[in-house]
């Protein structure tokens, strides 16, 4: 059985908390106490955080402890508040820990990322919340839940609000499940980036700038993602004005985007409810739409093998966002009624100077009950059209993926 670590290093502290939370707060430095417990932790230990709201000014750090559990009394019961943070940027940073579990607590108002985990094998976020108070602001931290360069990742029953980049972000990782989560009022609600074998399902993404994003970006250690399923999610009214700092890649996401695939291969989007987006319910685009230089010779900027099938998509008549070039084009061409599914039409054949047959376009669309548009950006929009032929899906989608 794993050892149980008291959240305090001497018994009188726990007694003070039970008798008088105000007195306990005055006499106990929670950050130092919990940090010491994490430094002294051994493989298999559990750190229990009590109910209450605790003001912290420094990050909590843990490295190299396997089978560690950090758990609170519930995400609405155990709240770590980092407003006025003075040291480091993250609220909690976990590195090189295999089979770690973070559960049943919340982290609010960090200077940077709320919870970052790196180089972990088997990391679980269960019933965790990250949030920034007040209206969404550029000064908020970039990421809420932020596993990067991890494998066998589970994010289950979590909530993320107010991140100036992504509320739930999984980057450069492998074997990932994101399920039963709620992402609200972030720039990107849920983002899967340069990640392989990801299964994103039964989530609610609402009120963000973009609901669910699947990106491959250049210049990263892990060069390519793919084999991603986005299914059985509710993606609703992600029309929030983009508040990402300038220069961030997500600053280019138009307000009113439901699901976006950028440059990633083998993505299956099906069985989702995607409703009330003013720019695009689903957008499949290459990295070339960013108009940013590509200095990474190993990077593949064009999406391949993307399937958009059998979703329930509804869009009200509304002007697309005109703060971005694609939105301006949609407004100019289609006014208040652009097709809900858009494709930039840039193919490798076009980039290489050829015509690129339909079979190499890398996108199929069927069973969604709405129109699509090929913007044909690679050829100067010469063949921009609604419902072009040759994009029908044939056969099955991707097999089940994810680590658990």
C-alpha positions in Angstrom: 0.0 0.0 0.0 1.3 3.5 -0.8 2.3 5.6 2.1 0.1 8.5 3.2 1.9 11.9 3.5 0.3 14.4 5.8 -0.1 17.8 4.0 1.7 19.2 7.1 5.0 18.3 8.7 4.0 18.5 12.3 0.7 17.4 14.0 -0.2 20.7 15.5 -0.6 22.2 12.1 -3.4 19.8 11.2 -5.0 20.6 14.5 -4.8 24.3 13.8 -6.5 23.8 10.4 -9.3 21.8 11.9 -9.9 24.3 14.7 -9.4 27.7 13.0 -8.7 28.0 9.3 -7.9 31.8 9.7 -5.4 31.1 12.5 -3.9 28.2 10.5 -3.5 30.5 7.5 -1.7 33.1 9.6 0.8 30.6 11.1 1.5 28.1 8.3 3.2 28.6 5.1 1.4 26.1 3.0 3.7 26.4 0.0 6.8 25.5 2.1 5.0 22.8 4.0 3.6 21.1 0.9 6.9 21.6 -1.1 8.8 19.9 1.7 6.4 17.0 1.6 7.0 16.7 -2.2 10.8 16.9 -1.8 10.7 14.1 0.8 8.1 12.0 -1.0 9.1 8.5 -2.1 7.7 6.2 -4.9 4.1 5.2 -4.1 3.3 8.1 -1.7 0.1 10.0 -1.6 -0.1 13.7 -0.7 -3.5 14.7 0.6 -4.5 18.4 0.4 -7.4 19.3 2.8 -10.5 21.3 1.9 -10.1 25.0 1.9 -8.8 27.9 -0.1 -5.1 28.4 0.2 -3.2 31.4 -0.9 0.2 30.5 -2.4 2.9 32.7 -3.8 5.4 30.1 -5.2 5.1 27.1 -7.5 4.9 23.6 -6.2 7.5 21.4 -7.9 8.0 17.6 -8.0 10.5 15.6 -9.9 11.3 11.9 -10.3 8.8 10.3 -8.0 6.9 7.4 -9.5 3.3 6.3 -8.6 2.8 9.6 -6.8 -0.8 10.7 -6.0 -1.6 14.4 -5.2 -5.3 14.6 -4.3 -7.6 17.1 -2.7 -11.1 17.0 -1.3 -12.8 17.9 -4.6 -12.1 20.6 -7.2 -14.7 22.8 -5.6 -13.4 22.1 -2.1 -9.6 22.3 -2.4 -8.5 25.5 -4.1 -4.9 26.6 -4.5 -5.1 30.4 -5.2 -2.0 31.9 -6.8 -3.1 35.5 -7.3 0.0 37.7 -6.5 2.4 34.9 -7.4 6.0 36.0 -6.7 8.2 33.1 -7.7 8.1 30.9 -10.8 5.2 30.8 -13.2 3.4 27.5 -12.9 1.1 26.6 -10.1 2.2 22.9 -10.0 5.0 21.4 -12.2 5.5 17.7 -12.3 8.5 16.3 -14.2 9.9 12.8 -14.8 7.2 11.1 -12.8 5.8 7.9 -14.1 2.2 6.8 -13.2 1.4 10.0 -11.4 -2.2 11.0 -10.5 -3.4 14.5 -9.9 -7.0 14.7 -8.7 -9.8 16.5 -6.9 -8.4 20.0 -6.5 -8.3 23.4 -8.3 -5.6 25.9 -9.2 -6.6 29.5 -9.8 -4.9 32.6 -11.1 -1.3 31.5 -11.7 1.1 33.9 -13.3 1.9 31.3 -16.0 0.6 27.8 -16.7 -1.6 26.3 -14.1 -0.4 22.6 -14.1 2.5 21.6 -16.3 3.7 18.0 -16.5 6.7 17.1 -18.6 8.5 13.8 -19.5 6.0 11.7 -17.6 4.8 8.2 -18.5 1.3 7.5 -17.3 0.0 10.9 -16.1 -3.6 11.3 -15.0 -5.6 14.4 -14.4 -8.9 13.5 -12.7 -11.5 16.0 -11.6 -9.1 18.9 -11.7 -9.9 22.5 -12.4 -7.8 25.4 -13.6 -9.1 28.9 -13.9 -8.3 32.6 -14.1 -10.8 34.9 -12.3 -12.7 37.7 -14.0 -13.1 38.4 -17.7 -10.6 36.6 -20.1 -7.4 38.7 -20.4 -4.2 38.5 -22.5 -2.3 38.6 -19.2 -3.8 35.3 -18.1 -1.5 32.2 -18.1 -1.1 30.4 -21.4 -2.2 26.9 -20.4 -4.5 25.4 -17.9 -3.7 21.6 -18.0 -0.5 21.3 -19.9 1.1 17.8 -20.4 4.0 18.0 -22.8 6.4 15.3 -24.0 4.4 12.7 -22.0 2.9 9.3 -22.9 -0.2 7.4 -21.7 -2.0 10.6 -20.7 -5.5 10.6 -19.2 -7.5 13.8 -18.7 -10.9 13.0 -17.3 -13.7 15.1 -15.7 -11.6 18.3 -15.7 -12.6 21.9 -16.2 -10.5 24.7 -17.7 -11.4 28.4 -18.0 -9.7 31.6 -19.0 -6.3 30.4 -20.5 -4.8 32.9 -23.0 -3.7 30.0 -25.2 -5.4 26.6 -24.4 -7.4 25.5 -21.5 -6.6 21.8 -22.0 -3.4 21.4 -24.0 -1.6 18.2 -24.9 1.7 18.7 -26.7 4.3 16.4 -28.3 2.8 13.4 -26.5 1.6 9.9 -27.3 -1.4 7.7 -26.3 -3.8 10.3 -25.0 -7.4 10.4 -23.8 -9.3 13.6 -23.1 -12.9 12.9 -22.0 -15.7 14.2 -19.9 -14.1 17.7 -19.7 -15.5 21.2 -19.8 -13.5 23.9 -21.5 -14.9 27.4 -21.4 -13.7 31.0 -22.2 -10.2 30.0 -23.3 -8.7 31.0 -26.6 -8.5 27.3 -27.5 -10.7 25.1 -25.5 -9.0 21.8 -26.1 -5.8 21.6 -28.2 -3.9 18.5 -29.4 -0.5 19.5 -30.8 2.2 17.4 -32.4 0.6 14.4 -30.6 -0.1 10.9 -31.8 -2.8 8.4 -30.9 -5.2 10.8 -29.2 -8.9 10.1 -28.4 -11.0 13.2 -27.5 -14.6 12.4 -26.7 -17.6 13.3 -24.5 -16.3 16.8 -23.8 -18.1 20.2 -23.8 -16.2 23.0 -25.4 -18.2 26.2 -25.3 -17.6 30.0 -25.3 -14.0 29.7 -26.4 -12.4 31.4 -29.5 -11.9 27.9 -31.0 -13.5 24.8 -29.5 -11.2 21.9 -30.4 -7.9 22.3 -32.3 -5.6 19.7 -33.7 -2.3 21.2 -34.8 1.1 20.2 -36.1 3.6 23.0 -35.8 7.2 23.3 -37.0 10.3 23.6 -34.9 9.3 21.2 -32.1 11.2 18.2 -30.8 8.4 15.8 -31.9 7.9 16.6 -35.5 4.5 15.2 -36.4 1.3 14.2 -34.7 -1.5 12.2 -36.1 -4.0 9.3 -35.6 -6.4 11.5 -33.7 -10.1 11.0 -33.1 -12.4 13.8 -32.2 -15.9 12.3 -31.6 -19.1 12.5 -29.5 -18.2 16.0 -28.2 -20.5 19.0 -27.8 -18.8 22.0 -29.4 -21.0 25.0 -29.0 -20.9 28.8 -29.7 -17.1 29.2 -29.6 -17.3 32.9 -30.7 -15.2 34.6 -28.0 -13.0 37.4 -29.3 -9.4 36.1 -29.5 -7.4 37.4 -26.5 -4.1 35.6 -27.1 -0.9 37.6 -27.0 0.3 38.7 -30.4 2.8 36.2 -31.9 1.1 33.1 -30.4 0.0 30.7 -33.1 -3.5 30.6 -31.6 -3.8 34.3 -32.0 -4.5 33.5 -35.7 -7.6 31.4 -34.8 -10.7 33.3 -35.9 -13.4 33.8 -33.3 -16.3 31.5 -34.2 -14.3 28.3 -34.9 -15.7 25.0 -33.8 -13.1 22.4 -34.7 -9.8 23.2 -36.6 -7.3 20.9 -38.0 -4.0 22.5 -39.1 -1.4 20.3 -40.9 -2.0 17.2 -38.9 -2.5 13.8 -40.6 -5.0 10.9 -39.9 -7.7 12.9 -38.0 -11.2 11.5 -37.8 -14.0 14.0 -36.7 -17.3 12.3 -36.3 -20.4 12.0 -34.1 -20.0 15.5 -32.7 -22.6 18.2 -32.1 -21.1 21.4 -33.5 -23.4 24.3 -33.2 -23.7 28.1 -33.4 -20.2 29.1 -34.8 -20.1 32.3 -36.9 -16.9 31.6 -38.9 -16.4 27.9 -39.4 -18.0 24.8 -37.7 -15.0 22.8 -39.0 -11.9 24.1 -40.7 -9.2 22.0 -42.3 -6.1 24.1 -43.3 -2.4 23.9 -44.0 0.2 25.8 -42.1 0.6 28.1 -45.2 -2.6 30.0 -44.1 -0.6 31.5 -41.2 1.8 33.1 -43.8 4.6 32.4 -41.3 8.0 31.2 -42.5 8.9 27.5 -42.2 12.5 26.8 -41.2 12.0 23.2 -40.2 13.0 20.9 -43.2 11.3 17.9 -41.5 7.9 19.6 -41.1 4.9 18.6 -43.2 2.7 21.7 -43.5 -0.3 20.2 -45.3 -3.0 18.1 -43.6 -3.5 14.5 -44.8 -6.2 11.9 -44.4 -8.7 14.0 -42.5 -12.3 12.7 -42.3 -15.2 14.9 -41.3 -18.2 12.6 -41.2 -21.6 12.1 -39.6 -21.6 15.1 -37.3 -24.6 17.2 -36.4 -23.7 20.7 -37.5 -25.9 23.7 -37.2 -25.1 27.3 -38.0 -27.2 30.5 -37.7 -26.9 33.2 -40.3 -24.2 35.5 -39.1 -21.2 37.4 -40.3 -17.9 35.5 -39.9 -15.1 37.1 -38.0 -13.4 39.7 -40.2 -10.3 40.1 -37.9 -8.6 37.3 -39.9 -8.0 36.9 -43.6 -10.0 33.7 -44.0 -12.9 35.3 -42.2 -12.7 38.3 -44.5 -12.7 36.0 -47.6 -15.7 34.1 -46.3 -17.6 37.4 -45.6 -16.7 38.7 -49.1 -17.7 35.5 -50.9 -20.6 34.2 -48.8 -21.7 37.2 -46.7 -23.8 35.9 -43.7 -24.1 32.4 -45.0 -20.7 30.7 -45.5 -20.5 26.9 -45.6 -20.0 25.5 -42.1 -17.1 23.3 -43.3 -14.1 25.0 -45.0 -10.9 23.7 -46.5 -8.1 25.9 -47.7 -7.5 23.8 -50.8 -3.7 23.9 -50.6 -2.2 20.6 -51.6 1.3 19.3 -52.1 0.7 19.2 -55.8 -0.1 22.9 -55.9 2.9 23.8 -53.8 5.1 21.7 -56.2 3.6 23.4 -59.2 1.2 20.7 -60.3 -2.5 20.4 -60.3 -2.8 17.7 -57.6 -5.5 15.1 -58.3 -8.5 14.9 -56.0 -7.2 11.7 -54.4 -4.2 13.6 -53.0 -6.2 16.4 -51.4 -6.3 14.5 -48.1 -9.8 15.4 -47.0 -13.1 13.7 -47.1 -16.5 15.0 -46.0 -19.8 13.2 -45.8 -23.0 12.7 -43.7 -22.9 16.1 -42.0 -26.0 17.6 -43.6 -24.3 20.9 -44.4 -22.3 22.6 -47.2 -18.6 22.8 -47.4 -16.3 25.1 -49.4 -12.9 24.6 -51.0 -11.3 28.0 -50.8 -8.6 27.0 -53.3 -6.1 29.4 -51.7 -3.1 27.7 -53.3 -4.3 28.8 -56.8 -5.4 32.3 -55.9 -9.1 31.2 -55.2 -9.6 30.5 -59.0 -11.7 27.5 -58.2 -13.3 28.6 -54.9 -16.6 26.8 -54.8 -19.4 25.5 -52.5 -19.8 21.7 -52.4 -17.1 20.7 -54.9 -17.1 17.1 -56.1 -14.6 14.5 -55.1 -14.6 14.9 -51.3 -17.0 12.0 -50.3 -15.8 9.6 -47.6 -15.5 6.0 -48.4 -14.9 3.2 -45.9 -14.4 3.2 -42.2 -12.7 5.8 -40.0 -9.8 5.4 -37.6 -9.5 2.5 -35.2 -9.7 3.1 -31.5 -6.7 4.9 -30.0 -5.5 6.4 -26.8 -3.6 4.9 -23.9 -6.4 3.6 -21.7 
